[in-house]
Amino acid sequence: MSILLKGAKVYTDNAFSNADIVIENGNILSVGESVSSFAGEVIDCSGKYIFPGFVDVHVHFREPGFSYKETIKSGSMAAAKGGYTSVCTMPNLNPCPDSSENLKLQLDLIEKDAVINVYPFGTITKGEKGEELADMDEISNDVIGFSDDGRGVQSDDMMLSAMIKAKELGKIISAHCEVNDLLFGGYIHDGEYAKANGHKGICSESEWKQIERDIELCKKTGVKYHVCHISAKESVDIIRKAKADGVDITCETGPHYLVMNDMMLKDEGRFKMNPPIRSEEDRLALLDGILDGTVDMIATDHAPHSAEEKSKGLAKSNMGITGLETSFPIMYTKLVENNIISLEKLVELMSIAPASRFGIESGITAGKKAALCVFDLDEEYIINSDEFVSMGKATPFEGEKVKGKCLMTICNGQIVYKG
């Protein structure tokens, strides 16, 4: 297949310039000067923006085990619609990918159904139970890293053993940090909204206390370490200091933590996720972390559930929201349009930084596999979950007016989404 993307503003070398892109046999043949004659498919991209495909290092595609919530096929198609060309799937599945036998079930589904690049995480512990290390040696070559996402590893000794092994294997530990003994049955942030409305709160210490522990273990082991979905101001401060101390640490936060605070909550399941949306002070600290480089990347924690599971209010709905199809427009509208960050910075957060940290090929350069997305930044629309490709429809951004629509996503040289 030969494709010419003509006349767009293209992100290369950390900046935008007008360029034509020629794609042949899955690879980028050239980026630059105007191409006047072309034998293949010509796509007019005048006035549009072309970004390197977005990379989300934290998604839940629910297969195997929970295909009534999402599948590899539906999740990867939703990702493509959002401009993503690579995602890393979390291992809280059934069975968990804690052995080569269990991982193969997921790899076979990815091979059969994924329309973009899907890189699975293996578990840190068997069954994510925190009691015994997973078969990390035997699955290492087929996973992007190790995580027990959905649960924090409670035992210091278990996490130390996992870090030693991951370091030996040259793999990253991507940690869901949560101290179970500090949860006390909470389900939203332990803040003003919870107090005013009689809800049980989750304290910020349940998050940052385990990050603090893990950093000390990182110092002992030298492991490559990544913190999932940080939400609290203390987490930002702790990670900032760890970076200054030379710890090999990165972290992510989600779009909802950057633009919402707990006073925006409603007693609806679409506002419930773990960790929870916290205070305005926490939100501003996360933005400061984005601006000074403490927070390295944006990940959606795309976590779809059935309509029934999300219909029981804040107290009883399942934790998790859908995010792949709303991430860029929300971030562009709320952060770039309001001059909080530049468009170039947003591309770094959603594509360049996560790809670099997790060893995924990225960038619009001659010779690379074509993995990119085309956006109309002027198109304004209302977020409507009925239009989602994802099987999960729960989003706190329902009804929001946004700008920035994905028109096309190309992965491995193939058009995998066309809007």
Beta strands, then each sheet from edge to edge (+ up, - down):
strand 1: 2-12
strand 2: 15-24
strand 3: 27-32
strand 4: 41-44
strand 5: 49-52
strand 6: 54-59
strand 7: 84-89
strand 8: 117-120
strand 9: 145-146
strand 10: 172-175
strand 11: 188-189
strand 12: 201-202
strand 13: 224-227
strand 14: 249-253
strand 15: 297-298
strand 16: 371-382
strand 17: 401-411
strand 18: 414-418
sheet 1: 3+ 2- 1+ 4+
sheet 2: 3+ 2- 1+ 5+ 16- 17+ 18-
sheet 3: 6+ 7+ 8+
sheet 4: 9+ 10+ 13+ 14+ 15+
sheet 5: 11+ 12+
end
